[in-house]
Amino acid sequence: PHTYASRYTAADLERWAERVRAWRSGSEPGDPRRLTDRNPPRRTKRDVYVYFDNDHHAHAPLNALELSERLVHA
């Protein structure tokens, strides 16, 4: 069996889109995972980079496009 043989659902992609919107506006999502307990500096906006791992059935490029569409039309 292949380890990477899945794709993100529409709900998964919307959850990630909400997180990206928060990060790029300078805030953060409600459930961040941090390396430290320190509060991050507040910013007016940020650049956000999202990476999709390649997978056996090539869902990663399609999921990346779907997420991009959600963010462009937000």
Contact map, one row per residue, 1 for C-alpha under 8 A:
11100000000000000000000000000000000000000000000000000000000000000000000000
11111000000000000000000000000000000000000000000000000001000000000000000000
11111000000000000000000000000000000000000000000000000001000000000000000000
01111100000000000000000000000000000000000000000000000111000000000000000000
01111110000000000000000000000000000000000000000000000011101000000000000000
00011111000000000000000000000000000000000000000000000010101000000000000000
00001111100000000000000000000000000000000000000000000000001100100000000000
00000111111110000000000000000000000000000000000000000000000000100000000000
00000011111110000000000000000000000000000000000000000000000000000000000000
00000001111111000000000000000000000000000000000000000000000000000000000000
00000001111111100000000000000000000000000000000000000000000000000000000000
00000001111111110000000000000000000000000000000000000000000000000000000000
00000001111111111000000000000000000000000000000000000000000000100110000000
00000000011111111100000000000000000000000000000000000000000000000010010000
00000000001111111110000000000000000000000000000000000000000000000000000000
00000000000111111111000000000000000000000000000000000000000000000010000000
00000000000011111111100000000000000000000000000000000000000000000010011000
00000000000001111111110000001000000000000000000000000000000000000000000000
00000000000000111111111000011000000000000000000000000000000000000000000000
00000000000000011111111100000000000000000000000100000000000000000000000000
00000000000000001111111110000000000000000000000000000000000000000000001000
00000000000000000111111111111000000000000000000000000000000000000000000000
00000000000000000011111111111000000000000000110100000000000000000000000000
00000000000000000001111111100000000000000000111100000000000000000000000000
00000000000000000000111111100000000000000011110000000000000000000000000000
00000000000000000000011111110000000000000111110000000000000000000000000000
00000000000000000000011111111000000000000110100000000000000000000000000000
00000000000000000010011001111101000000000000000000000000000000000000000000
00000000000000000110011000111111000000000000000000000000000000000000000000
00000000000000000000000000011111000000000000000000000000000000000000000000
00000000000000000000000000001111100000000000000000000000000000000000000000
00000000000000000000000000011111110000000000000000000000000000000000000000
00000000000000000000000000000011111000000000000000000000000000000000000000
00000000000000000000000000000001111110000000000000000000000000000000000000
00000000000000000000000000000000111110000000000000000000000000000000000000
00000000000000000000000000000000011111000000000000000000000000000000000000
00000000000000000000000000000000011111100000000000000000000000000000000000
00000000000000000000000000000000000111110000000000000000000000000000000000
00000000000000000000000000000000000011111000000000000000000000000000000000
00000000000000000000000000000000000001111100000000000000000000000000000000
00000000000000000000000000000000000000111110000000000000000000000000000000
00000000000000000000000001100000000000011111000000000000000000000000000000
00000000000000000000000011100000000000001111110000000000000000000000000000
00000000000000000000000011000000000000000111110000000000000000000000000000
00000000000000000000001111100000000000000011111000000000000000000000000000
00000000000000000000001111000000000000000011111100000000000000000000000000
00000000000000000000000100000000000000000000111110000000000000000000000000
00000000000000000001001100000000000000000000011111000000000000000000000000
00000000000000000000000000000000000000000000001111100000000000000000000000
00000000000000000000000000000000000000000000000111110000000000000000000000
00000000000000000000000000000000000000000000000011111000000000000000000000
00000000000000000000000000000000000000000000000001111100000110110000000000
00000000000000000000000000000000000000000000000000111110000100000000000000
00010000000000000000000000000000000000000000000000011111011110000000000000
00011100000000000000000000000000000000000000000000001111111100000000000000
01111000000000000000000000000000000000000000000000000111111000000000000000
00001100000000000000000000000000000000000000000000000011111000000000000000
00000000000000000000000000000000000000000000000000000111111111000000000000
00001110000000000000000000000000000000000000000000000111111111100000000000
00000010000000000000000000000000000000000000000000011110011111110000000000
00000000000000000000000000000000000000000000000000010100011111111000000000
00000000000000000000000000000000000000000000000000000000011111111100000000
00000011000010000000000000000000000000000000000000010000001111111110000000
00000000000000000000000000000000000000000000000000010000000111111111000000
00000000000000000000000000000000000000000000000000000000000011111111100000
00000000000010000000000000000000000000000000000000000000000001111111110000
00000000000011011000000000000000000000000000000000000000000000111111111000
00000000000000000000000000000000000000000000000000000000000000011111111100
00000000000000000000000000000000000000000000000000000000000000001111111110
00000000000001001000000000000000000000000000000000000000000000000111111111
00000000000000001000100000000000000000000000000000000000000000000011111111
00000000000000000000000000000000000000000000000000000000000000000001111111
00000000000000000000000000000000000000000000000000000000000000000000111111
00000000000000000000000000000000000000000000000000000000000000000000011111
